[in-house]
Amino acid sequence: MRLRLLVKSPCFHLSALLLISLVLASFCFRGLLYSPMFSRRLYLQQKSRDFLQQNLKDGTDALQHFRDLVSGGSDNISVPCNHRPRMEASAADTSTPLVITVITTRRRPEYHYLLQVALGFLNRLDDCGADCSDFKLLVCNVDPQPNSHTDACLLSQLLPSVARHLSEEVAEAPNRFEQEKQDYTYCLSQSLELYSPEYVLLVEDDAVPLHGIFSAFFQLVQVRFPEEPLGGGLYTKFYHPERLQGYVNPEPMRILEWIGLGGTVGLVLTWLYTVIFQRPRFSWWVFVALTLYAMLMAELAGRHYLLEVRRMSPTLYNVVPATECCTPAMLFSQASARRTLQYFKELQCEPGYAKDIALYKELGKRKERAWALEPNMVKHVGMFSSLRGWYEGEEPKLL
């Protein structure tokens, strides 16, 4: 009799649900790269190899595409750099809503990161059609030996291009982090000077755009912030590392989102539990328990994968306060870009104080705001860092 009562009790039902869910989650989620239950031992090495192989193929395909455009597909060509900031007459540039500026330097040559990014943006612009016809794509070559950057030279035959170390006498920076900051400010300032755009999307050369990036741009500037560019914010990030997107993070907005999701799912589960087991009335402690259960399952699955559901419609995109890391894709308004240039002029980067950290700390000092768009609008494909040098020895890992 006692056993029968125990089996019928809500405590037993909820304990059994939790136990079964944890067992299933250990199998279902262990192959999800950005889940806390991801098994590095079983999957990390193979996923990293698959990523590198796909990256290599995408780079080779992009190289062949641009070679076909420049020289009819010949593999034995040497393309000189042709740095032209404009490819059309200046009269055509009277109104530029958006300049997409790709900052580039040499990386591992076989992956052709720059070509992947350029091809991605050209494809996205084609998808966008007439709405994006006035957008400009600019290649900003910051390599110390710009004529040795063969991918940038190839693109310079087709796209507007500038090179920092050809157009000005550049003093040697005290460290590589300061050098990166100076390269960044050069490309941002060139974007403003050449086109006087309403907005600048400053992209690093390993950030491949995803479908919907321009829908996200229009949603942001026309719907979310129609009165004031970027709502008066300094920038909007189009990328945040997937491994840092979980709920268990210090960002308070994510905690509120997590509780809201858990409460919504918990309410549905409580209703289902009441119907299935024919409970006489609503139980608050069952609701709280199922809310916590839903929150736990959401975190174990990985917030990154839940964010992907938002791609169904631009109206579902989430705009939240920006966090510290990182700068693969940053949207500036003209006014905020000029403020950013002034801020960078007043600070110096060093190890442990890179440009993303420095810019984020300036927000607090100057009581500015900045935003991040979720889900990510670019895919970060660079596993070989230009800032920290080419990776030697063992292959890099995704995590």
Stockholm file with secondary structure:
# STOCKHOLM 1.0

chainA/1-399         MRLRLLVKSPCFHLSALLLISLVLASFCFRGLLYSPMFSRRLYLQQKSRDFLQQNLKDGTDALQHFRDLVSGGSDNISVPCNHRPRMEASAADTSTPLVITVITTRRRPEYHYLLQVALGFLNRLDDCGADCSDFKLLVCNVDPQPNSHTDACLLSQLLPSVARHLSEEVAEAPNRFEQEKQDYTYCLSQSLELYSPEYVLLVEDDAVPLHGIFSAFFQLVQVRFPEEPLGGGLYTKFYHPERLQGYVNPEPMRILEWIGLGGTVGLVLTWLYTVIFQRPRFSWWVFVALTLYAMLMAELAGRHYLLEVRRMSPTLYNVVPATECCTPAMLFSQASARRTLQYFKELQCEPGYAKDIALYKELGKRKERAWALEPNMVKHVGMFSSLRGWYEGEEPKLL
#=GR chainA/1-399 SS CHHHHHHHSHHHHHHHHHHHHHHHHHHHSTTCTTSTTCCIIIIIHHHHHHHHHHHHHHHHHHHHHHHHHHHTTCSSCCCCCCCCSCSSCGGGGSCCSEEEEEEECCCCGGGCHHHHHHHHHHHHHHHHGGGGTTCEEEEEECCSSGGGCHHHHHHHTTSCEEEHHHHSCCCCCSSHHHHHHHHHHHHHHHHHHHHCCSEEEEEETTEEECTTHHHHHHIIIIIISSSSGGGGCSCEESCCCGGGCSSSSSCHHHHHHHHHHHHHHHHHHHHHHHHHTTCSSCCHHHHHHHHHHHHHHHHHHCHHHHHGGGGGCGGGCEEEECCSCCCSEEEEEHHHHHHHHHHHHTCCCBTTBCHHHHHHHHHHHHTCCCEEEESCSEEECCCSCSSSCCCCSSCCCCC
#=GC SS_cons         CHHHHHHHSHHHHHHHHHHHHHHHHHHHSTTCTTSTTCCIIIIIHHHHHHHHHHHHHHHHHHHHHHHHHHHTTCSSCCCCCCCCSCSSCGGGGSCCSEEEEEEECCCCGGGCHHHHHHHHHHHHHHHHGGGGTTCEEEEEECCSSGGGCHHHHHHHTTSCEEEHHHHSCCCCCSSHHHHHHHHHHHHHHHHHHHHCCSEEEEEETTEEECTTHHHHHHIIIIIISSSSGGGGCSCEESCCCGGGCSSSSSCHHHHHHHHHHHHHHHHHHHHHHHHHTTCSSCCHHHHHHHHHHHHHHHHHHCHHHHHGGGGGCGGGCEEEECCSCCCSEEEEEHHHHHHHHHHHHTCCCBTTBCHHHHHHHHHHHHTCCCEEEESCSEEECCCSCSSSCCCCSSCCCCC
//
